[in-house]
Structures are given as structure tokens and as C-alpha cells.
Amino acid sequence: MGRMFEKRKHKMFARYDRMAKAFTRIGKEIAMAVKAGGPDPSYNPRLRQCVSNAKGVNMPKDRVDAAIKRASSKDASNYEEVVYEGYGPYGIPILVETATDNPTRTVANIRLYFNRSGGLMGNSGSLSFIFERKGVFRLAMDQIPSWEELELELIDHGLDSSEQEENEMVVYTAFSDFGNMQKALEDRGIVPTKAGLERIPNTYAEITEEQTDEILELIEKIEADEDVLAVYHNLG
């Protein structure tokens, strides 16, 4: 009985940790969006997408409003987007997107994660041939009466490819077409469950299950860092 309770408690705390991490990440994204385009989502597409993503992870509206207000104040933290690149064990490329108000602290932490795992930090741009930055929109299938018809329409707005994952349709666009696709979906009343720019690998590595577990352990440590927004790799 005691062991079962401990398992439940561990799962509960893990869920809260993931939620807290998601809220922190979106709070930083909101801060950067407000700085770039102002506090009114009606005139700031980037902020509008942040608000939509916040709904996707069940972030309460009052916390979203507070984040926008905080980002609009004179004392708001000045977050900088910084990308770090490197290789984990077995030569697996790993790209880390961060939002930080202290790059010196962040780079020291990221370097430590790589070094302790037997990996190595690389120079900026060293992984550009492996990852391609694309717009990614996740659409709930129940919002789409006919995917075939919508797909034909979206081709004119930058749809590059698409795939179905469970109850979602994932739409990919070129980096430069992200804004066009966002507007096309908004015009049709379709609200993505999540949307953003992601790094998609051009090739995938093949390693053993044991080696994969080692890489995933490193990725989990990097993702837990408070300055990290996203971690990309090319594990198949």
C-alpha cells in the first residue's frame, strides 16, 4: 500500500513539475513577444500565438494576463533568445533553445550538462546542416470538417507537408511561411492546439536502446534547466 502511494505521489509531483515548466516557458515567450510587438494580442501575432499555446497547456487566463502585464512594466526582465549547439554521447547532435536574462549563467550550465555526459559544446551554426527550422501547427481533427479540402486551401499559404498523429493533424511550413499559415488558420476560425517554429532533423541517427536511454537522460537534464525553452536531437 505504501509503495503504491509513493508511486502515485511521484507521478503527481512529476505532472506538477511539467506543468510548472510549461508555464515558465510560456511566461518567457510572452515576455519576448510583448517586447517585440507590444501587449495587445490583436496587433501582435506572436503574442496571440503565445496566448493560444498557453490555453493548450491549461495555463489559467489570470496567469496569462499577469504575464502580459508584467512584461509591459518598466521592471520587466529582459530575456534574450540564445541557441546552443553540441554533440552528446555517440556523436548525437543536440540543439538547445534558451531564453535568458543571464547568458553567462546559461552557457555555463549548458556546457556542464554536455561535459558531464561525455559530450561537447559546438560553435554556433555547426548543426545547421542537420536541423531545418520550420513552422509547425498542431490542429485538432474535430476542428476540421474535411482535411482534404483544407489541405488544398493551405497549399496556397505555405503548407509544405502534413501528417496525422492520433487526433491531431500536424502541418509543416517553411520558416518564412509561418506568418502566412497563422493568418490562414485564423481566417478560417481554426485555433491550433500548439504552434511555433521548431528544428526538424534532416537525417536520423541509429543507436542501441541502451545508448538512446543515455542520450534521453542527458536531454531530460537539459530540459529541466529554467532557461531552456526546447531541446532538439535526431534520435529516430
C-alpha positions, 0 to 999 in steps of 0.5 A, spaced: 500 500 500 505 504 501 509 503 495 503 504 491 502 511 494 509 513 493 508 511 486 502 515 485 505 521 489 511 521 484 507 521 478 503 527 481 509 531 483 512 529 476 505 532 472 506 538 477 513 539 475 511 539 467 506 543 468 510 548 472 515 548 466 510 549 461 508 555 464 515 558 465 516 557 458 510 560 456 511 566 461 518 567 457 515 567 450 510 572 452 515 576 455 519 576 448 513 577 444 510 583 448 517 586 447 517 585 440 510 587 438 507 590 444 501 587 449 495 587 445 494 580 442 490 583 436 496 587 433 501 582 435 501 575 432 506 572 436 503 574 442 496 571 440 500 565 438 503 565 445 496 566 448 493 560 444 499 555 446 498 557 453 490 555 453 493 548 450 497 547 456 491 549 461 495 555 463 489 559 467 487 566 463 489 570 470 496 567 469 496 569 462 494 576 463 499 577 469 504 575 464 502 580 459 502 585 464 508 584 467 512 584 461 509 591 459 512 594 466 518 598 466 521 592 471 520 587 466 526 582 465 529 582 459 530 575 456 534 574 450 533 568 445 540 564 445 541 557 441 546 552 443 549 547 439 553 540 441 554 533 440 552 528 446 554 521 447 555 517 440 556 523 436 548 525 437 547 532 435 543 536 440 540 543 439 538 547 445 533 553 445 534 558 451 531 564 453 535 568 458 536 574 462 543 571 464 547 568 458 553 567 462 549 563 467 546 559 461 552 557 457 555 555 463 550 550 465 549 548 458 556 546 457 556 542 464 550 538 462 554 536 455 561 535 459 558 531 464 555 526 459 561 525 455 559 530 450 561 537 447 559 544 446 559 546 438 560 553 435 554 556 433 551 554 426 555 547 426 548 543 426 545 547 421 546 542 416 542 537 420 536 541 423 531 545 418 527 550 422 520 550 420 513 552 422 509 547 425 501 547 427 498 542 431 490 542 429 485 538 432 481 533 427 474 535 430 476 542 428 476 540 421 470 538 417 474 535 411 482 535 411 482 534 404 479 540 402 483 544 407 489 541 405 488 544 398 486 551 401 493 551 405 497 549 399 496 556 397 499 559 404 505 555 405 503 548 407 509 544 405 507 537 408 502 534 413 501 528 417 496 525 422 498 523 429 492 520 433 487 526 433 491 531 431 493 533 424 500 536 424 502 541 418 509 543 416 511 550 413 517 553 411 520 558 416 518 564 412 511 561 411 509 561 418 506 568 418 502 566 412 499 559 415 497 563 422 493 568 418 490 562 414 488 558 420 485 564 423 481 566 417 478 560 417 476 560 425 481 554 426 485 555 433 491 550 433 492 546 439 500 548 439 504 552 434 511 555 433 517 554 429 521 548 431 528 544 428 526 538 424 532 533 423 534 532 416 537 525 417 536 520 423 541 517 427 541 509 429 543 507 436 542 501 441 536 502 446 541 502 451 545 508 448 538 512 446 536 511 454 543 515 455 542 520 450 534 521 453 537 522 460 542 527 458 536 531 454 531 530 460 537 534 464 537 539 459 530 540 459 529 541 466 534 547 466 529 554 467 532 557 461 531 552 456 525 553 452 526 546 447 531 541 446 532 538 439 536 531 437 535 526 431 534 520 435 529 516 430 
